[in-house]
């Protein structure tokens, strides 16, 4: 790493610290949310600098994209302007305790990272990579060696979506961003989101990518279309496959887990010669489920039947305001 790289990394670290401060200290909540979104984008760049592109993709799509859209949507539902402008923390508490405590914690972690040997099972993973069914160690860990962790992660997402939907119907209509250019931009960009998601799924077997980055990108594209005024794809009046896809990833992971014991293998151990096709099938199912689950979480409730339609039309064919 040259001098230019060190300077860039130093400026990036300072920018992240300043944006984190702005996200928690801004008097105007809108400025705090914008600072959080920019923080997520710069954090994705930091993960790229740390040679972790898988995490960078997820951070950009989920941390900055989906979470930022959710925060902006929540901010839009605050009733008054006074509710949006409020001091989040008292200055005295930050200067008196949190800054020294945070500095001490950061110093301790830096010293530990400098002195301690790097943990992990990298050598063991590389030694067993040939029989994992894929050529990339991250995908091998997520969908073979430690596939149970991935199953639980998808289960947590599904449980969160079911819990939010059980609290009631989504606000109707879901507020769209007030920009005349956004619908056209959404129609232009959504095919790009789909192509990038498909590419990440294909790439995951031999390079950084896979189900989680692909699902995050596709979910972010769906949220963008919703902000542009598109109607929900998982409305209760449409008895299509969309709601089943919410649980498809978890169902496929469970099926793969019990395939081993049924064929005389261990739990989550694939039959000989089937690891590659099984992982590909799991990647597609998990990617679709993650995308729909992120979109379902953004809806903030069970989709209504009277979602926004183009030209002011309702789902029952009537114009808005006409009975």
N, C-alpha and C positions, 0 to 999 in steps of 0.2 A: 504494500500500500504506500503510495507516494504522499508527498506533502499536500497535494491538491485533494487527495482522498481524505486525509486527516482533517483538513479544513472543512471540507463538505460535511463529513460526519459530525464535526463539532457544531457547525451551524444547524444541522438537522436536529441534533440533541437539544440545542438551545430553543429552536422553534417548537419542538414538542413540549418542552417544559413551559414555554410561554403560553401555548395554546391550551395546555391542561389548566394553567392558572386562569386563563380567560373563561374556560368552560365552567369553572366553579365559582368565579368571582364576579362575572359580569352582572351589572345591575339589570340590564335588559335581557330577558330570557331568550329573545330571538338571537341576539348576539352570542349568547352562550351556546345555543344549538348549532349555529353556524361554525363557531369555534370548534365544537365537538366533531362536526363533519370534516372540517379541514384537518383536525388532529388525526382522524381515522385514515385520511388519504396519505398524510405524511408518515403515519405509522406503517402503512403498507409499503411505502418507499424504504423505511427503515428495515423491514423484513427482507426486502429485496437485497439491501446492502449486507444483510446477515446471511445471504444465500439460502433463504427459506421462501421460495416463490409460492409454495402451496399455501402457507399462512398468509402471505401477502395478498393473494387473490381473495381468500376468505375475508380478510380484514377490509379490503376495499369494497367488496360486495355487501358484506353484512354490517361491519362496524361503521363504515361511512355511508353506504347506500341505504340498506333496509332500515337500520336503526335510526339514521338521520331522517328518513322519510317518516318513520313512526313518531319521532319527537316533534317534527314540524306539524304533523297531523294532530298530535295531542295539544300542541301550542295553539293551533287554530281553534280548538274547542274551549279554550279559556274565555270566560264570558266577557270580561272587561279589559280595557287597556291597563288599568291599574293592577290587575292580576298578573299581567305579563311583565310588569316592571316592578321587581322587588329584589332586595338584597338577599343573596342566598346564604351568606355566612357573615358573622360579625368580624371585622378586621382584627380586633384584639386577639381573638382565639387563634387565628391563623398565624399571626406573628409570634404569639407567645408560646405555642405548643407545636402546631402541626408542621411548620417549616423546620424547626430544629429536629423534631422527631423524624421527619421525612429525610432530612439530610443525613442523620445518623444511620437510618436504615439503608439508604442508598450506598453510603460508605461501607457499611458492613457487607452488603451483598457484593459490591465491587471487589473488596478484599478477598471474600470467599471464592469468587469466580476466578480471581487471579492466582490464588494459592492452591486450591483443590484440583485434583485431576478431573477430567471430563467424565461424567458418569454415562452410563448407557450400555446397550447390548449391540452396538453397531457391528462388531466382528461376528457375533453369533447370527445376526440377521443376514449379513452378506454370505456367510457360509451356507445358510439354508435357503438362499434366494433361488437357487436353480430349481428346486422342487416346489416353489410357491405358486407357480402358474403365471407370474408376472415378472417383469424385469426391473421394476422400480421398488426400492426397499420400503418407501412410505406406504404405497398401495399394498405391498405384501403384509405389512404390519396391520394396517387398518382392516383388511378384508380376508386375512388368513391367520397370521400368528396371534393377533389380538382382536379378532372379529367380534368377540363378545363386547368389547368396549364400544365399537361402532353400533352394535345393536342397541345398547343402552342409550347412546347419544340420540339415535333416531327415536327411541321410545320416549325420551325426555321431551323432544320437540313435539311429538304427537300428544303427549299428556298435557303440555302447555296449551296447544291449540284446542284440545277438548275442554280444558278448564276455562279458557277464555270464552269459548262459544257457549258453555253452560251458564255463563253469567247473564246472557240475554242476547237480543238481536243487535246486529251492527247498526251504527247510526245511519240513517237514510235521508238523503243520499250521502255517500261518502264524499267529503269535500274534495274538489279538484283544484289544482293550482291555477290561479287567475292569470293565465297567459294564453293569448290567442295562438301563439306559435307552438305550444306544447303538444296539442293533438297531432299535428303534422310531424313534429319531431319524434313523438312516440311511435307513430306508424313507420317512420324511417328507420329508427334504431332497433325496434323489437326484433326484426329478422336477424340483425347483427348479434343481439343477445342470444338468440337461438343457435346461430352458427358457432359462436364462441363456446357456448355450453356443450354442443356436440363435439367440438374439437377438444375441449378439456376432458370429456369422457373418453375419447379415443386415446388421448395422450397419456392418461393416467396409468396405463399398463407398462409404460417404459420411461416416463418422464414426469415431472411435477404436474399434477392435475387430478382428475378423478371425480368421484361423485360429489364430494362436499363443495369444491370450488365451482363445479358445473351447476349444481343445484343453487348455489348462492347467486351466481350470475343470472341464471334463468329466473329466479325469484325476484331479483332486483329489476329485471326487465318487466315482469308482470306488475310490480308496484309502480313502475314508471307509467305503464299503460293505464293503470287505475287512476293515477294522478292526472293523466290526460283526459279522464272522463269515461274510460271504457267501463262497461258493466262487468260485474263479477262473473267468473267462469264457474263458480261452485255454488250457484244459487239453488235453493231448495226446490224450486219449481222445475229445474232442469235435471231430470233423472239420468244424467249421463254418467260417465266413468270418473268424473273429477274427484268426487268425495271418496271413492274407493282408492284413488291414487294417493290420498293422504296417508293411508295405512299400508300401501303396497310395499314400501321399503321395509317396514317392520315385519310384515307378513313373510316376505321373501327371505329376510335374514333368519327368522324363526324356522322356516322350512329348511334352509341350508344347515342350520344348527342341528336339527334332528335327523337330517339325512345320514350323518355319520353313524350314530347309534343304530339306526335301522339297517345299515349295511355292514354292521360289525366293526365300525370305526369308533373313535372317541367323539365326544361332543364338539361340534364345529370342526371336525376333521373331514375333509372332502374325500370321496372315494378316489382311488388311484387313477390318474389320467384325466380327471374332471375338474381340477382346480382352476385352469384357465377359463373354460366356458362358464363355470359357476361364478367366478369373480366378475366376468363381463356382465352376466345377467344381474348380479347384485349391484353393480355400478349403475346400470341403467335404471333399475327400480329405485335405488336409493337416491339417485340424482333427481328423478321426477318427484319423489316424495318430499325431498328437502325443499325443492322449488315451491311446491304447492303449500307446504307447511309454513314457510316464510310468508307467503302471500296470505295464508289464512290468519297468521298472527297479526299481520298488518291490518286486516279488516276490523279488528277490535270487537268481534262478536260474530254470531252466526249470520251469514248473508241473508238479506231480505229479498223478497220476491219483486219489490218495486225499486230495484236499482236503477241508476241513470241510464237512459237510452239515447241514442243519437236523435237529434231534432226534437227533443223534449218528449219522446214517446215512452210510455210505460210498457212493462212486460206483458200487460193484458191487451195491448193494442190501442189504449186510450191515450189521448194527450194529457199532459200534466195539467191538473186543475179542472179536467172535464170528467164528470161521472156519467 
